[in-house]
Amino acid sequence: MKNLHKIKYVGFVILLLLSMPLAVYAVDGQIKIAQTSDTTFPIIISKPGSYVLTSNITVNTPNVHAIKIQADRVTLDLNGHVIDGPNQGTGYGIYATNCYNVTIKNGTIIEFNYGVFIHNGNADGGGHLIQGIKAQRNSAYGISVEWATLTDCIAENNGFGIEAYSSNVRYCSASFNNVIGIRATNGTVIGCRANTNGGTGIFVTQCVITDCTAHNNSSDGINGSGSISNCTSVSNSGDGIDFEGTVTNCVVLNNSYCGIRAYKSIVVDCLASGNKDDGIAVSGSIVRSCNAQNNGNSSSDYGIKTRYDYQLRNSYIYGNTSRYNYNNQDYFCNFGTCEDNI
Protein backbone atom coordinates (compact mmCIF):
# COMPACT_ATOMS: atom_id res chain seq x y z
CA MET A 1 0.00 0.00 0.00
CA LYS A 2 2.83 2.41 0.85
CA ASN A 3 4.43 1.71 -2.51
CA LEU A 4 1.12 2.47 -4.21
CA HIS A 5 0.92 5.82 -2.43
CA LYS A 6 4.51 6.60 -3.52
CA ILE A 7 3.66 5.77 -7.13
CA LYS A 8 0.59 8.01 -7.01
CA TYR A 9 2.65 10.85 -5.49
CA VAL A 10 5.38 10.58 -8.13
CA GLY A 11 2.73 10.54 -10.84
CA PHE A 12 1.15 13.66 -9.39
CA VAL A 13 4.52 15.48 -9.37
CA ILE A 14 5.18 14.51 -12.98
CA LEU A 15 1.78 15.77 -14.06
CA LEU A 16 2.37 19.02 -12.15
CA LEU A 17 5.72 19.59 -13.86
CA LEU A 18 4.26 18.87 -17.27
CA SER A 19 1.51 21.38 -16.65
CA MET A 20 4.01 24.20 -15.88
CA PRO A 21 4.89 26.68 -18.67
CA LEU A 22 7.99 25.75 -20.60
CA ALA A 23 9.20 29.35 -21.00
CA VAL A 24 11.08 29.25 -17.69
CA TYR A 25 12.24 26.12 -15.86
CA ALA A 26 15.12 25.12 -13.63
CA VAL A 27 17.91 22.71 -14.61
CA ASP A 28 21.39 22.32 -13.09
CA GLY A 29 21.10 25.47 -10.99
CA GLN A 30 20.16 27.69 -13.96
CA ILE A 31 16.73 28.93 -14.85
CA LYS A 32 16.17 28.37 -18.53
CA ILE A 33 14.18 30.78 -20.67
CA ALA A 34 12.72 29.76 -24.00
CA GLN A 35 10.00 31.29 -26.13
CA THR A 36 6.91 29.10 -26.53
CA SER A 37 3.44 29.64 -27.95
CA ASP A 38 2.34 30.70 -24.45
CA THR A 39 5.05 33.34 -23.90
CA THR A 40 3.86 36.86 -23.15
CA PHE A 41 6.08 39.95 -23.10
CA PRO A 42 7.89 41.26 -21.29
CA ILE A 43 9.41 38.14 -19.79
CA ILE A 44 9.85 39.17 -16.16
CA ILE A 45 12.87 38.16 -14.09
CA SER A 46 11.77 38.94 -10.53
CA LYS A 47 14.14 36.82 -8.41
CA PRO A 48 17.93 36.68 -8.05
CA GLY A 49 19.61 33.83 -9.86
CA SER A 50 21.33 32.58 -12.98
CA TYR A 51 19.23 32.50 -16.14
CA VAL A 52 20.05 31.16 -19.59
CA LEU A 53 18.30 31.51 -22.95
CA THR A 54 17.70 28.22 -24.71
CA SER A 55 16.01 29.68 -27.80
CA ASN A 56 15.88 32.86 -29.80
CA ILE A 57 13.33 35.44 -28.63
CA THR A 58 11.19 37.31 -31.15
CA VAL A 59 8.93 40.25 -30.25
CA ASN A 60 6.53 41.28 -33.00
CA THR A 61 4.55 43.88 -31.05
CA PRO A 62 5.80 47.51 -30.94
CA ASN A 63 6.32 49.35 -27.63
CA VAL A 64 6.97 46.12 -25.68
CA HIS A 65 10.12 45.08 -23.83
CA ALA A 66 11.45 41.57 -24.46
CA ILE A 67 12.99 40.91 -21.01
CA LYS A 68 12.52 43.03 -17.91
CA ILE A 69 14.77 42.48 -14.89
CA GLN A 70 13.29 43.44 -11.53
CA ALA A 71 15.74 41.80 -9.13
CA ASP A 72 19.28 42.23 -7.84
CA ARG A 73 22.06 39.68 -8.43
CA VAL A 74 20.82 38.41 -11.76
CA THR A 75 23.00 36.78 -14.43
CA LEU A 76 21.40 36.39 -17.86
CA ASP A 77 23.35 34.33 -20.37
CA LEU A 78 21.91 34.74 -23.86
CA ASN A 79 23.85 31.61 -24.77
CA GLY A 80 24.56 32.79 -28.31
CA HIS A 81 20.91 33.46 -29.07
CA VAL A 82 19.22 36.49 -30.65
CA ILE A 83 16.58 38.76 -29.09
CA ASP A 84 14.81 40.20 -32.12
CA GLY A 85 12.45 43.18 -31.99
CA PRO A 86 9.74 44.51 -34.31
CA ASN A 87 11.93 47.28 -35.81
CA GLN A 88 9.48 49.94 -34.63
CA GLY A 89 8.12 51.46 -31.44
CA THR A 90 9.66 52.18 -28.03
CA GLY A 91 10.40 48.70 -26.71
CA TYR A 92 13.71 47.62 -25.17
CA GLY A 93 15.45 44.30 -25.70
CA ILE A 94 16.63 44.04 -22.07
CA TYR A 95 15.46 46.58 -19.49
CA ALA A 96 16.52 46.96 -15.86
CA THR A 97 16.34 49.90 -13.45
CA ASN A 98 17.00 50.13 -9.70
CA CYS A 99 18.71 46.74 -9.78
CA TYR A 100 22.21 45.88 -8.63
CA ASN A 101 24.79 43.33 -9.78
CA VAL A 102 23.16 42.49 -13.09
CA THR A 103 25.20 40.57 -15.69
CA ILE A 104 24.18 40.23 -19.34
CA LYS A 105 26.41 38.23 -21.66
CA ASN A 106 26.94 36.33 -24.89
CA GLY A 107 24.23 37.19 -27.40
CA THR A 108 22.73 39.56 -29.96
CA ILE A 109 19.95 42.13 -29.61
CA ILE A 110 18.46 43.71 -32.73
CA GLU A 111 15.71 46.04 -33.92
CA PHE A 112 14.43 47.55 -30.67
CA ASN A 113 14.39 51.18 -29.57
CA TYR A 114 17.13 50.39 -27.02
CA GLY A 115 19.00 47.11 -27.21
CA VAL A 116 20.19 46.99 -23.58
CA PHE A 117 19.18 49.54 -20.93
CA ILE A 118 20.54 49.08 -17.38
CA HIS A 119 20.45 52.18 -15.18
CA ASN A 120 20.12 53.53 -11.66
CA GLY A 121 22.72 51.45 -9.94
CA ASN A 122 25.27 53.21 -7.74
CA ALA A 123 28.99 53.18 -7.14
CA ASP A 124 28.79 50.75 -4.22
CA GLY A 125 26.09 48.43 -5.46
CA GLY A 126 25.86 48.84 -9.23
CA GLY A 127 28.25 46.11 -10.27
CA HIS A 128 26.68 45.58 -13.69
CA LEU A 129 28.59 43.60 -16.30
CA ILE A 130 27.74 43.58 -20.00
CA GLN A 131 30.01 41.13 -21.78
CA GLY A 132 30.12 39.79 -25.31
CA ILE A 133 26.88 41.47 -26.38
CA LYS A 134 26.27 42.54 -29.97
CA ALA A 135 23.67 45.30 -30.41
CA GLN A 136 22.56 45.94 -33.99
CA ARG A 137 19.92 48.03 -35.74
CA ASN A 138 18.35 49.46 -32.58
CA SER A 139 16.78 52.81 -33.42
CA ALA A 140 17.84 54.88 -30.37
CA TYR A 141 20.75 53.20 -28.52
CA GLY A 142 22.49 49.89 -28.89
CA ILE A 143 23.66 49.70 -25.26
CA SER A 144 22.95 52.27 -22.53
CA VAL A 145 24.28 51.63 -19.01
CA GLU A 146 25.07 53.27 -15.68
CA TRP A 147 27.58 52.03 -13.07
CA ALA A 148 28.62 49.15 -15.29
CA THR A 149 31.54 47.48 -17.00
CA LEU A 150 31.17 46.79 -20.70
CA THR A 151 33.69 44.44 -22.21
CA ASP A 152 34.03 42.87 -25.66
CA CYS A 153 30.74 44.37 -26.83
CA ILE A 154 29.84 45.37 -30.40
CA ALA A 155 27.40 48.12 -31.39
CA GLU A 156 26.63 48.46 -35.10
CA ASN A 157 24.01 50.29 -37.15
CA ASN A 158 22.17 51.75 -34.15
CA GLY A 159 21.20 55.37 -33.52
CA PHE A 160 23.86 55.83 -30.83
CA GLY A 161 26.21 52.88 -30.41
CA ILE A 162 27.17 52.78 -26.72
CA GLU A 163 26.19 55.21 -23.95
CA ALA A 164 27.86 54.81 -20.56
CA TYR A 165 27.58 56.83 -17.34
CA SER A 166 30.08 56.30 -14.49
CA SER A 167 31.13 53.11 -16.24
CA ASN A 168 34.11 51.34 -17.76
CA VAL A 169 34.01 50.54 -21.48
CA ARG A 170 36.71 48.05 -22.47
CA TYR A 171 37.64 46.46 -25.77
CA CYS A 172 34.34 47.36 -27.40
CA SER A 173 33.62 48.29 -31.01
CA ALA A 174 31.10 50.86 -32.26
CA SER A 175 30.74 51.18 -36.03
CA PHE A 176 28.22 52.41 -38.61
CA ASN A 177 25.98 54.00 -35.98
CA ASN A 178 23.91 56.96 -37.17
CA VAL A 179 25.12 59.42 -34.52
CA ILE A 180 27.92 58.86 -31.96
CA GLY A 181 29.82 55.61 -31.71
CA ILE A 182 30.67 55.70 -27.98
CA ARG A 183 29.46 58.38 -25.57
CA ALA A 184 30.80 58.19 -22.00
CA THR A 185 30.65 60.35 -18.88
CA ASN A 186 32.83 60.02 -15.77
CA GLY A 187 34.41 56.69 -16.57
CA THR A 188 37.06 54.97 -18.67
CA VAL A 189 37.22 53.97 -22.32
CA ILE A 190 40.01 51.48 -22.93
CA GLY A 191 41.05 49.60 -26.06
CA CYS A 192 37.93 50.53 -28.01
CA ARG A 193 37.30 51.13 -31.72
CA ALA A 194 34.86 53.68 -33.15
CA ASN A 195 34.80 53.65 -36.93
CA THR A 196 32.54 55.01 -39.68
CA ASN A 197 29.87 56.50 -37.42
CA GLY A 198 27.53 59.28 -38.56
CA GLY A 199 28.83 61.72 -35.94
CA THR A 200 31.77 61.73 -33.53
CA GLY A 201 33.52 58.42 -33.02
CA ILE A 202 34.12 58.74 -29.26
CA PHE A 203 32.59 61.59 -27.26
CA VAL A 204 33.47 61.82 -23.56
CA THR A 205 33.02 64.05 -20.53
CA GLN A 206 35.68 63.78 -17.84
CA CYS A 207 36.86 60.33 -18.86
CA VAL A 208 40.15 58.50 -19.18
CA ILE A 209 40.65 57.23 -22.74
CA THR A 210 43.50 54.84 -23.54
CA ASP A 211 44.54 52.71 -26.52
CA CYS A 212 41.52 53.57 -28.68
CA THR A 213 41.10 54.13 -32.42
CA ALA A 214 38.64 56.38 -34.24
CA HIS A 215 38.62 56.17 -38.04
CA ASN A 216 36.41 57.51 -40.83
CA ASN A 217 33.76 59.12 -38.65
CA SER A 218 31.57 61.90 -40.06
CA SER A 219 32.58 64.40 -37.37
CA ASP A 220 35.51 64.41 -34.92
CA GLY A 221 37.34 61.21 -34.22
CA ILE A 222 37.55 61.82 -30.45
CA ASN A 223 36.01 64.79 -28.65
CA GLY A 224 35.64 65.72 -24.99
CA SER A 225 37.45 66.25 -21.71
CA GLY A 226 39.60 64.33 -19.26
CA SER A 227 42.75 62.55 -20.37
CA ILE A 228 43.62 60.69 -23.53
CA SER A 229 46.69 58.61 -24.30
CA ASN A 230 48.01 56.16 -26.89
CA CYS A 231 45.08 56.75 -29.23
CA THR A 232 44.91 56.97 -33.02
CA SER A 233 42.45 59.10 -34.98
CA VAL A 234 42.54 58.81 -38.78
CA SER A 235 40.56 60.18 -41.75
CA ASN A 236 37.68 61.68 -39.81
CA SER A 237 35.56 64.45 -41.36
CA GLY A 238 36.13 66.79 -38.40
CA ASP A 239 39.13 67.12 -36.09
CA GLY A 240 41.17 64.08 -35.24
CA ILE A 241 41.07 64.95 -31.52
CA ASP A 242 39.23 67.92 -30.01
CA PHE A 243 39.97 67.88 -26.29
CA GLU A 244 40.29 69.69 -22.97
CA GLY A 245 42.67 68.00 -20.56
CA THR A 246 45.81 66.01 -21.31
CA VAL A 247 46.66 64.47 -24.67
CA THR A 248 49.64 62.11 -24.60
CA ASN A 249 51.33 59.95 -27.23
CA CYS A 250 48.49 60.14 -29.75
CA VAL A 251 48.60 59.90 -33.55
CA VAL A 252 46.27 61.94 -35.78
CA LEU A 253 46.44 61.44 -39.54
CA ASN A 254 44.61 62.75 -42.60
CA ASN A 255 41.67 64.36 -40.83
CA SER A 256 39.57 66.98 -42.62
CA TYR A 257 40.16 69.72 -40.04
CA CYS A 258 42.77 69.96 -37.28
CA GLY A 259 44.76 66.98 -36.24
CA ILE A 260 44.58 68.01 -32.57
CA ARG A 261 42.55 70.95 -31.31
CA ALA A 262 43.09 71.55 -27.58
CA TYR A 263 41.81 74.05 -25.00
CA LYS A 264 43.39 74.51 -21.56
CA SER A 265 45.35 71.34 -22.19
CA ILE A 266 48.74 69.69 -22.12
CA VAL A 267 49.68 68.01 -25.41
CA VAL A 268 52.78 65.80 -25.25
CA ASP A 269 54.57 63.33 -27.57
CA CYS A 270 51.95 63.41 -30.31
CA LEU A 271 52.23 63.03 -34.09
CA ALA A 272 50.03 65.08 -36.44
CA SER A 273 50.45 64.45 -40.15
CA GLY A 274 48.48 64.96 -43.32
CA ASN A 275 45.60 66.86 -41.71
CA LYS A 276 43.80 69.37 -43.93
CA ASP A 277 43.83 72.20 -41.37
CA ASP A 278 46.41 72.85 -38.62
CA GLY A 279 48.37 69.92 -37.35
CA ILE A 280 48.00 71.03 -33.72
CA ALA A 281 46.00 74.13 -32.72
CA VAL A 282 45.74 75.16 -29.07
CA SER A 283 44.42 77.85 -26.73
CA GLY A 284 45.87 78.39 -23.26
CA SER A 285 47.82 75.14 -23.51
CA ILE A 286 51.26 73.58 -23.36
CA VAL A 287 52.58 71.65 -26.36
CA ARG A 288 55.89 69.83 -26.10
CA SER A 289 57.81 67.01 -27.80
CA CYS A 290 55.27 66.76 -30.61
CA ASN A 291 55.82 66.24 -34.33
CA ALA A 292 53.68 68.04 -36.93
CA GLN A 293 54.34 67.48 -40.63
CA ASN A 294 52.61 67.77 -43.98
CA ASN A 295 49.54 69.49 -42.56
CA GLY A 296 47.43 72.31 -44.01
CA ASN A 297 46.05 73.36 -47.37
CA SER A 298 45.70 77.16 -47.05
CA SER A 299 47.59 80.24 -45.90
CA SER A 300 45.90 80.11 -42.48
CA ASP A 301 47.09 76.57 -41.70
CA TYR A 302 50.20 75.74 -39.68
CA GLY A 303 51.98 72.74 -38.28
CA ILE A 304 51.51 74.01 -34.71
CA LYS A 305 49.43 77.10 -34.02
CA THR A 306 48.30 78.99 -30.94
CA ARG A 307 44.78 80.37 -31.14
CA TYR A 308 43.68 83.55 -29.39
CA ASP A 309 41.29 83.31 -26.44
CA TYR A 310 40.95 86.47 -24.37
CA GLN A 311 39.94 84.47 -21.27
CA LEU A 312 43.13 82.40 -21.24
CA ARG A 313 46.79 83.05 -20.79
CA ASN A 314 48.95 82.46 -23.84
CA SER A 315 50.14 79.00 -24.79
CA TYR A 316 53.66 77.66 -24.36
CA ILE A 317 55.11 75.71 -27.29
CA TYR A 318 58.53 74.14 -26.77
CA GLY A 319 60.72 71.23 -27.82
CA ASN A 320 58.59 70.28 -30.84
CA THR A 321 59.37 69.40 -34.46
CA SER A 322 57.25 70.94 -37.22
CA ARG A 323 58.24 70.49 -40.88
CA TYR A 324 56.92 70.31 -44.43
CA ASN A 325 53.59 71.91 -43.59
CA TYR A 326 51.69 74.05 -46.10
CA ASN A 327 53.96 76.70 -47.57
CA ASN A 328 56.50 75.93 -44.82
CA GLN A 329 54.18 77.46 -42.24
CA ASP A 330 55.41 75.42 -39.33
CA TYR A 331 54.68 77.64 -36.29
CA PHE A 332 52.28 80.44 -35.50
CA CYS A 333 52.89 81.74 -31.98
CA ASN A 334 51.47 85.27 -31.89
CA PHE A 335 49.37 84.25 -28.90
CA GLY A 336 51.95 82.13 -27.18
CA THR A 337 55.63 81.49 -26.58
CA CYS A 338 57.64 79.23 -28.87
CA GLU A 339 61.01 78.01 -27.61
CA ASP A 340 63.54 75.34 -28.59
CA ASN A 341 61.47 74.03 -31.49
CA ILE A 342 62.82 72.67 -34.75
N, C-alpha and C positions, 0 to 999 in steps of 0.2 A: 504493500500500500504506500509506504514512504517513497519507494522508487517511482510509483505512478504519479505521486504529487510532484516529485522533482521533474519528471518528464513534462507534466502540464505547465510547471513554472518556466522551464526552459523554453517551451513552445510559446508561452505568453511573451517572454522577453524578445524572442525572435520576431514575432508578429509586431511588437511595439517598435523595434528597430526598423523593420521594413516599412512601417507606416510613417516614419520621420522623413522630412524633406531631405533630398539628397544634395541640396546646395551647400550645406555646411555639415560636416561630420568629423569626428575625431579619430585619428589613426596615428599610432606611434608618437604621441605627445604633440602632434600638430593638428590644427583644425583646418580641414580641407574645404576649399570653396570652389564650387563648379556651377556654371549656369545650367539650369534645367528649364523645362517648360513651365515650372511653377515659380521661377525666380521673379521677384519684384525688386524694383530699384527705388532708392539706393539699397545696396547690401550693407547692413549695419554691423559694424564690429563694436560691441558694447562692453566686452570684457578683456582684461589683459590676457596675453598669450601669444603663441606662435601660429601664424596662419599661412597657408600655402594655396596658390591657385592650381587647380588641376585641369582647367580648361580655359580657352579664350572667353572673354566677356564682351558681349555686344549690346550696346544701348542704342535703340532706334528712336527713342522719344526725346525731343528737345527739352532743355531746361531741367534735366534730371542728372543727379550725380550717380556715378557707377558704384563707388564704394565710399562709405562715410565712416570714419573712425571716431569713436566717442569714448575711448578708454586710454589710460596711460599704459606704458610698457607693452606696446604692441609691435610685433615683427610681422610684416606681410611680405612673403616671398612670391613674386609673380611667376617664378619658376619657368621663365622663358616665354610666358604667354603674352597675349596682346589684349589690352582693354581698349575697345574701339567705340567711339562715340558717333553721334548722328551727323556731325559736320555742320551743326547749326545750334543756336540757342545758347544758354548760359550755364550749362552743366559742367561739372568738374569730373575728371577721371577718378582721382583720389582726393578726398577732402577731410581735413582734420584741423580743428581749432581747440584751444584750451586743453591740449593733451601733451603729455611729456614722454620722452623716451620712445618715440615712434621711429621704426625702421622700415623703409620701403626699398626693395632691391630686385634686380634681375628681371626686367621685363620692358614692354613697350606700351606707351599710351598715346593714342592718336585721335584727332578730330573731335576734341572737346573745346570748351571755352578756355579753361585751364587744364593742363594735363595733371600736374600734382600741385596741391595747395596745402601747406602745413605751416600754420602760424600760431602766434600767441603762446609760445613757450617762454622760458626766461633763462637767464644765464646759468642759474643753478640747476634748473630742472628741465631745460629744453631737451638736450641730448638727442636731437633727431639725426638720423642717418639716412641719406638717400644715395644708393650705391648701384651702379650698373643699370640705371634707368635711361631709356631712350624716349624722348618726347618729340613727337612729330605732328605737324599740321594741326596744332591747337591754335585757335583764332586769337586769343589774348596772350597767354603766357604758356610756355612749355612747362617750366618748373618754377614755382614761387615758394620760398621758404623763409622762416625766421628761426634763429637760434639752432642752426643745423650745420651738419657737414655734408657736403655733396662731393662725391668722388666717382670718377670714371663714368660720368653721365654725358649724354649726348642730347642736344636740343637743335632740331633742324626744321626749317620751314614753318615756324610758329610766328605769332605776332612779335613778342619779345621772347628771346631764347630762355635765359635763366635770370631770375630776380632773387637776390639774397640779402637779407637784413641780419646784421650781427652774426654772420655765418662764415664758414670756411668753404671755399670752392676749390677743389683740387683735381687736376688732371681731367678736366671736362672740356667738351668741344661744343661750340655754338656756331652754326653755319647756316646761311641762306634764310635767316629769320628776317621778317619784314622791317623791323625797327632795330633795336639794340640786341647784340649778341648776348653779352653778360652785363647785368647791372647789379652792383653790389654797394652796400653801405655798412661801414664800421665792421670790417672783417678782413679776410685774406683771400687773394686769388692767386693760386700757385699752379704752374705747369699747365695752363689752359690755352686753348686755341679759339680764336674768334675770327672767322674768315667769311667774306662775301655776304655780309649782312647789309640790310637796307639802310641802316644808320651807322652809329658808332659801333666799333667792334666790342670794346670793353669800356664801360662807363662806371666810375667809382667815386664814392665820397668817403674820404678818410679811411682808406684801405691800404694794405700792404700788397703790392703786386710783384710777383717774382716768376721768372722763367716762362713768360707767356709770349705768344705770337698773335699778331693781328694783321691780316693780309686782305687786300682787295675789298675793304668795306666802303660803303657809299658816303661815309662822313669820316671823322677822325678814326685812326686806328685805336688809340687809347686816350681817354680823356678823364680828368678828375683831379683828386687831391689825395695826399697821403705820401707814400713812398713807392717808387718803382725801380726795379733793378733787373738786369740780365734779360731784358725783353727785346723783341724784334717787331718792328712795325713797317710793313712794306706795301707799296702800291695802293694806298688808300686814297680816296677822293678828297679828303680833308687834310688835316695835319697828321703826321705820323704819331706824335705824342703831344698833347696839349695838357699841361699839368701845373699844379701848385703843390710844392713839397720838395722832395729830393728825387732826382733822376740819376741813376748810376749804372754805368756799363751797359747802356742800351744802344741798339743799332736801328737807324731809321733810313730807309732807302726808297727813292723813287715815288715819294708821295706828292700829291697834286698841289699842296700848299707847303707850309713849313715842315721841316723834318721834326724839330722840337720847338715848341712854343711854351715858354715857362714864365711864371709870374710869382714873385716872392719865393724863389726856389734856389736850390743848389744843383747844378748840372755837372757831373763829373764822369770822365772816362767814356764818353759817348762818341759814336761815329754817325755822322750825317752826310749822306752822299746821294747825288742824283735827284734831289728834291726840287720841285718846280719853283718854289719860293725860297725864302732864306733857309740855310741849313739849320741854324739855331738862332732863335730870336727870343730875347728875354727882357723883362722889366723888373727892376729891383732885385736882381739875382746875382749869383756867383756862377761863373762858368770856368772850369779849369780842366786841363789835361784831355780836352776833346779834340776831335779831328773832323773838320768840315771840308768837303771837296766836291767839285763838280755840281754845285747847287745853283739855282737861279735861272731865270730866263728874261729878266728885264733890268733896267737901270736902277730899280729900287731894291734889288735882291742882293744879299750878301752871304758869305759863308757863315759869319757870326755877327749878329747885329743886336745892339741894345735899343729898345723901344722906349719912348718917353711916356712916363706916367707921373703926373704932378703930385700924386699922393705918396710916391715912393722915393727913397733915396736912389741914387744912380747905381748901376750895376758894376761889377768888378770882373773883368775878363783877363785871365792870366794863364800862361803856360799851355796855350792851345796851339794847334796847327790848323791853318786854313789856307787851302791852295786850290787853284784851277777852277774857282767859282766864276760866275758870269762876269765877263769883262775884267777879270782879275780883281773883283770887288770882294776882298777877303774879310775885311773888318769894317764895321761902322760903329764907332764908340763915342758919338757926340753926347750921349746921355749916360756915359759910364767911363770907367778907367780901363785901358788896355795896357798890360805890361807883360813882357817876357814871352810874347807870342811869336810864332814863326809864320 
